[in-house]
Structure formats: C-alpha cells, structure tokens
Amino acid sequence: MRTTKIRQGRYVPLCDHAGNLINDPVLLKLEENRFWLSIADSDIALWASAIAVERGLDAQVFEPDVSPLAVQGPKAEAVIASLFGDWVRDLTYFGFKQTDLDGIPLVLARSGWSKQGGFELYLQDSKRGRDLWAKVKAAGRTHGIGPGAPNDLERLESGLVSYGADGRLQVNPCNPFEIGLGNLVDFDKDDFVGKAALQKIAAMGVKRQRTGLTIDGAPLFHFEDNLPVTDADGTTVGTLSEAVYSLRKAGNIGVGMIATDAPSNLFVTIENETRKAHLANLPFF
C-alpha cells in the first residue's frame, strides 16, 4: 500500500481473522488518502467499517455513487479508443484515469474479469447510466460486439478465480493458499487481518487445492453448485463448484476444491448421473 501510486490499481484479496478469504477486490488509489475497493460478490462496507474502528484508524468508510461497466475481449481496446481517444492504449494493466465521456463523469481503468483483457468504466453519476450504456453499446456495435454477462466459460478455460463460485465464506470457506492466491500473501509485511492464522496454515500445509477437472459424458449445461467429488471407493475427496461444456476443449470442464492426495480419476454425480472426472491443470488454455 505504501508504494502504490495515484492512478494505480492492485489485486488485493481480503481475509477474516481466521484466514478465510472474504473477497478479492481490485483496489484503486484515486488520491493520496482516497481509495476504492471494487469488490466481488459480497458485502465489504460493514467489514471495512469495523476494521477501521477496531484499529483506531482516522478513516471514513462508505459506498460511493459508482457503477462499473466492463468492456472485455480482443476488440475492447479498439472500442474504448473510439470512445475516448488513442491515449487509452497507453494505460498499463490496472492503470486508470479520471475522465469523462461527453460530460459523463467516470474513471476508466484497464482491468476486468477476463484473460483477454479489457477496460472497466466506473460511472460516477448514477443518473447518467442510460446515457453511458447507449454510447458504449453504439461503439461496440461498430466493432461487431454487444451486451452480455461476464463470460463464465472463458473464466473457467483461463483459470480465473471467482469469489462466490470457487469459495464463499458462508458456503465453502477457503483460504488464499487453497484457492490459488498464496503468492499474494506476504508475511514480511506489517500486521494485517488474518496474518497469524495464515502463518499457521502455511506452516501446516494445505490439505485441499482449487484445481481443474474434465468430466466425461454428454455436454453439460453451465451450472454452479458444490457437488461432492468421490474416489473409486465412494469417499468424498472434494467438491465440484462449477462446470460447463467447452467447445475449444471439446469436452466438459470444471473447477473444484479437491484434496491434495486425491487420485487423478474421480467421480461426480450430476442430475442423477454418475460421471467420471479427471484432475486437470489450470488454466486449461
């Protein structure tokens, strides 16, 4: 945090005191003493407020009038450049700039939930949401792209972490080492929430790991669920959290939290059908 520059973003997974992951937001430093946390699917405002009081910090914690809109994929740069100008091509990854689009105030960041790359537009006036949507949609149409939801298939193929799907405190709690974010834990830093618990976890070693799976059988429709994964003896060795059919892989792929000593050939029951599953490295591509 001390070395973070203004207009620089960072990926900052957050833990509770037990070392459980509670969110994996992107932090944006807008001014010397003003930060945003662009959070995943959980509430952090109450947690952050409690930490501020607990630690005696001179800080205000609140949710600003900000609504993110993402433009992702191989044509994202061309679309954003057509809206804002060629200067956007010089933005580094996780870099951002306070700007506007025809008077619509926003922060433009080179970031997003995609391995293909893209941008996020942080709208700073909720009354201008329709205006911004229309302008971005029109620019996208010129390049042959249109509105859509976050691309779960691409996220599975590229191994991106999804807080909420891969692990959630209330359903399937996990720590950074289990979910594949252990390289972001720095024990040389000053005290941080969960440090003592994470040191114990690191010393003991993890007994399960987020990993990829391929699943035999007919193409699967996309699903998110925590389905038991078993070995040949019927012993549960982990959970399958999300799966879908991949055209590029020509088969079903998924991610789950699996015991580190599990065999490579496993089984999972989906809609009353038991299928063979096989451990696979992430990312698939």
Secondary structure, 3 states (H helix, E strand, C coil): CCCCCCCEEEECCEECCCCCEEECCEEEEEECCEEEEECCCCCCHHHHHHHHHHCCCCCCCCCCCCEEEEEECCCHHHHHHHHHCHHHHHCCCCEEEEEEECCEEEEEECCCCCCCCEEEEEECCHHHHHHHHHHHHHHHHHCCCCCCCCCHHHHHHHCCCCECCCECCCCCCCCHHHHCCHHHCCCCCCCCCCHHHHHHHHHHCCCEEEEEEEECCCCCCCEEEEEEEECCCCCEEEEEEEEEEECCCCEEEEEEEEECCCCCEEEEEECCEEEEEEEECCCCC
